[in-house]
Amino acid sequence: MAISTPLRRLLLAAGLIIPLAGCNTIVLNAPGDIARQQGDLIIVSTLLMLIIIVPVISLILFFAWRYRASNKDATYKPDWDHSLQLELVIWAAPLLIIIALGAITWISTHTLDPYRPLDRIAEGRPVPEGTEPLVVEVVALDWKWLFLYPEQGIATVNELAAPVDRPIEFRMTSSTVMNAFYIPALAGMVYTMPGMRTELNAVMNSPGEYEGFSSNYSGAGFSGMRFRFHALDDAGFDGWVAQVRGGDKLDRDAYLALEKPSEREPVRHFGSVEDNLFDAILNRCVDPRRMCAHEMMAIDAGNGAGRSGEEGLQERRVGDLRGRRYVPSAMCASTDAPASGLNTALSRLAP
């Protein structure tokens, strides 16, 4: 039996829609509180916009059918050009929707600010008093992710873990180009940039295995720049930390070797981390022969590297200059000159 053209088109559309039933809608049904609120924001915004979209599309179809050339019963008014009542409806409805969207955007922009510390771990569940967030320092490398846990003194490559119902504070930077850190189940994407520190505060509410990846193209190995996020209970997280502590030490030499571009890097564990490594990465001076970025800025703010600049830096060490305070750092001192960050910076510029 031959299938009519309309029925054939209907079956074809159904065949295209059926595979969507197996899609993972984790963005709209995320187990993390921040991601869930962001998913709700998408749904609310879409429904508000549909208040205009659905009637407009429906009226377009109705007018096309009602005033078709073959319909001789349709009212024909060639001289009609204005209706005050219709104008009020046409402009008032979109205006109200824009006001509602603006209010929602204003509130959610501040509530879901990635830099804002969490005041709840889930709806109706405030952060317990005395709870400190788990700090994770994130470094986007070519083409892999490095995670440092300063509280635990460990580091991992392409593997992240955290206990459920405990706030997580991500401090992020990049080694070379801009990337975007994204775990759909946890929170929205936040960019990582070299020489800058961005932050993300989030919490995971359900144990499980989730995927994270870079959502910003960064070169040849971008497609393999993925990692697993383990959401564990407290005992499971402690066991994971104990397992990672069996790895090697991540010092500056090991980091410089790790920093070299590589694709689809396997999971690696480091049982200990050299002090201030993340700060050195952030200030782009893991190599002790390079001046740290904060040292360059201090010299520049002190009128350059000449005599006046040195005097300006010395003033910053003992007081406040122009409303800003400079704190010298020994972070990037070379091994053969264990001086302060100020003296080290100046000595590197000496002829």
N, C-alpha and C positions, 0 to 999 in steps of 0.2 A: 504494500500500500504506500503510495507516495505521500510524503509529509509536506504540508503546505508551507509556504515561505514564512508567514508569521510564527508558526509553531517551531519551525527550524531555528529561527532567530531566538526564540524564547529558550529552547533547549541549549543553544550555544551560550547564551548569557548565564544560564544555570550552571553549565559546565565550567565557566570561568569563575563563578562565585563560590562553588563548592570547595575548592582548595583553600579559600580564605578561612574556612571553618577551623582549619588546623593551625592557623597563625597564632603566635604567642603574643598576646596583648598585654605584656608585662608593663608597658609604659602607662597604660590606663588602669592597671590593677597591680601596682607595685607593692612589694612587702615592706619597703622602707617608708617611713612616715613622710619624709620630705618629697620623695618621688610620688607618693600617693597624693599628696596635696597638689603637686604640679599636674598630675593626671586629672584630678578633679577640676583644676582650673581650665584645662583644655576642654573638658566636657561642658562646663558651664558656659565658657566663651562660645563654643560651637552652637549650643542650644540658643543662646541669646541672638546670635547671628542668623540662625534658622528662622527666627520670628519674622525676619524680613525676607530671607531667601525663599522660603516655602510659598508665602502668598504671591511674591513677584513671579516666580516660575509658574505657579498655578494660574495666575491671571494672564500671563503670556499665552499659555496653552488655551485658556478659555477664550480669549479675544481672537486668537487665530481660528478657533473653531466657530465661534459665534459670528464673526464678521467675514466669513469666507465668501467668495464671490457667488457661490451657488445658493446662499441663504438670502432669499428675497424678503424674509420677514424681519431681518435685523434693522433696528432704527438707524436712519442715515441723517446726520446733522452736519452738513459741510461747513456751516458758519459757526459751529461751537468751538471755543478756544480757551475757556477758563471756567474754573469752579473753585470758589474759596473753600468750601467744605473739603473738596478733594485735595487741595493744596495743603490744608492743615493736617490731614491724615498722612499724606505723602511725606511731609517734613517732620511732623511731630514724632512719629514712631521711630525713625532712625535716630533722631536727636535723643530720645529717651534711652535708646539702646546704647548709644555712644556714651552717655552720662553713666549708665550702669557699668559698661565695660571700663570706663576710666576709673570709677571708684574701685572696682575689683582689682584692676591693674595696680593702682596706687597702694592698696592694702597688701596685696600679695607680693609686690616688689619689695616691700619692707619686711614682711613676715618671712618670705623665703629667700632673703638675702643670704648668699652663700657665706659671707663673712660674719653673719650674726650667730652668736652662740645659741644653742638650742635651749628652749625653755620647756620643752616637752619631748617625750620619747614616743608618744602616740596620742591619739585623741583621748582627752580625759585623763591622761597619765603624765603629770609633770615630771621633770627630771628630779630624782630623789636628792634631797639635801646632802651635800658633801660629795656628790659624784663628780669625779674628774673625767674629762674626755680622754679617750685614747688618741694620742698624738701619732700621726703617721706622716712622715716626710716623703714626698713623691718626687722622683726625678724622671722626666721623659728623656730617654736616650734614643739613639739611632740603632735599631728599631726595636726597643724593648723598654720595660718599665722597671725602675729600681724603687723599692720601698724600704725605708729606714724607720725603725721603731726606737726612738731615743729612750723611752722608759724601760724597754726590755733589753736594749743594747744589741739588737740583731738587725739583719737586713735580708731582703729576698729579691729575686729577679723574677718577674712575671708570675708572682703569686702573692695574694693579699688575704689576710684573715683578720677577723674582728669578732668580739663577743656581741651577741644580740642584746638589744635594749640598753646598750651603753653608747653615749654620744661619741662620735669620731670627729676629730679635727685634722683635716688634711692640710698640709703646708706644701705647696707645689712649686716646682720650677722646671726648667728644661736645660739640657746641655748645649743644644745647637739651635734648632728651629722651633717655631711655635707648634704645639700639639694641643689636643683637647682631651682631658681626662673624663671618661664617661662610664658609669655603671648604671644602666637603665633601671635596675631594681632598687637602687639606693638613692640617687638624686640626679639632677640635671647635669649637663656637661659644663666644665669649667676649663678655660684655656690655661696652658702652662707656657711660659715665655722665658728665654734665657736672660739672666741678670735681674729677674723680677720674681717676687713671691706672691702667688695667689693662694686663696684659701677656700675651703669647702667644709661646712659643718653638716653632718648628716647622722642618721641612725638606722640600723637594720632591725626589724622586728620579728623576722621569721628565720629560723635556721635553714640552711640549704646551700647549694652551689650555684653561683651566679657568674655571669660573664662580664668582663670589663674590657674596654678597648679604646683606641684613639679614634676620635671622630673628626679629626682634621688632617687632611692629606699632608704628609711630611716626607715623601720620597719613595724610593723603590721598595723598601721593606714595610711600607705602611700597612698593607693588608694583613700582615702577620703580627702586628703589634697588639696582641691580645693577652689577657691574663685571666686567671680564675680567682674569684672572690669567695672565700669560705666564711659563711656566717655560722658561728659556733656558740654553744653555751660556754659558761665560764670554765668548766673543767676541760672541755674540748679545746678551748683557746690556750689554756695553760699547757696542755699536752702538745699542741702545735708549736708553741714557743720552745718547749723543751727539745722537740725534734730539730728545730732550726738551729738551736745552740750547738748542735754537733758539727756545724759547718766551719769553713775557714774564716779568717779575719779579713774584713774589708778595710784596708788602709788606702792611702793615697795612690800608691803604686798599683794596687789591685783595681782601684776605681779607674785610673787612667787606661789600664788594659781593657776594662769592661766598657769604657766609653767609646771605644772604636766601633764603627758601624758593623752590625751583624744582623742577619735576618733569622726569624723564627728561633730565637734563643730559647733553650730549655729552661725549666725552673732551676734556680740555684739558690742555695742558702748560705748565709754568712753568720757565724756564731757570735761575732763581735765586730764592732765598728769603731774606727778611729775617732777620737773626740773632734767635734766641730767640723766634721766632714761635710755635712749639708750646708753649713755656712760658707765653707770654702767653695763648694759647687755653686751656690747662689751668687757669690762674689767673683766667680770665674777665676779662681786662683788656687785650684787643687795642685797644680804644678808650682812648687815654691819659688820658681824663678820668675813667676808672673806677679805683678802688683794686683792687689785686690781692688775691686770696683769701689768699695767704700773708702779706701785709701786715696784713690784717684779723686773722688769727689771731695774729700777733705782737703787735699792739696789745692784743688781748683777753688774751693770756697775760701782758702787761706791766701788768695792772690797769687797762685802759681807756685812754682818750685824754686823761685829765687829766694833771696834773703828775706824779703818781706813776707813771702809765702810761708817760710819756716817760722818766722815770728808769729804770723797769724795762727798757725797750727799750735804753737806753744801756748798762745792765749786761750785757744779752745780747750786745751788740756786742763786749765786751772779755772776757767770760768765760762760764762755764757756770753757769746758774741752775736749781736744782732738778733737776739731772741732764740737762737738755736744752740744746742750743746753738742759738742763732738766728744765722743768717747773713744780713745785709741784702743786698738785691738792688736794682740800678738798672734792672731789666728794665722796670718800668712808669713810669719817670720821664717827666714831660711834656717836650715839646720846649723850652718856655720856662723850665724849672726843672730842669736836668740835675744833680739831687742824687741822693743814695743813695736806695734804696727806702724806708728808714726815714724820712728827712727829707721825702721826697715824700709818704708816707702821712700824716705828721703835718700837713704844710702843707695837705693837702686838707681836713683836719678843722678847720683854724683858722677862726674866725669872720670 
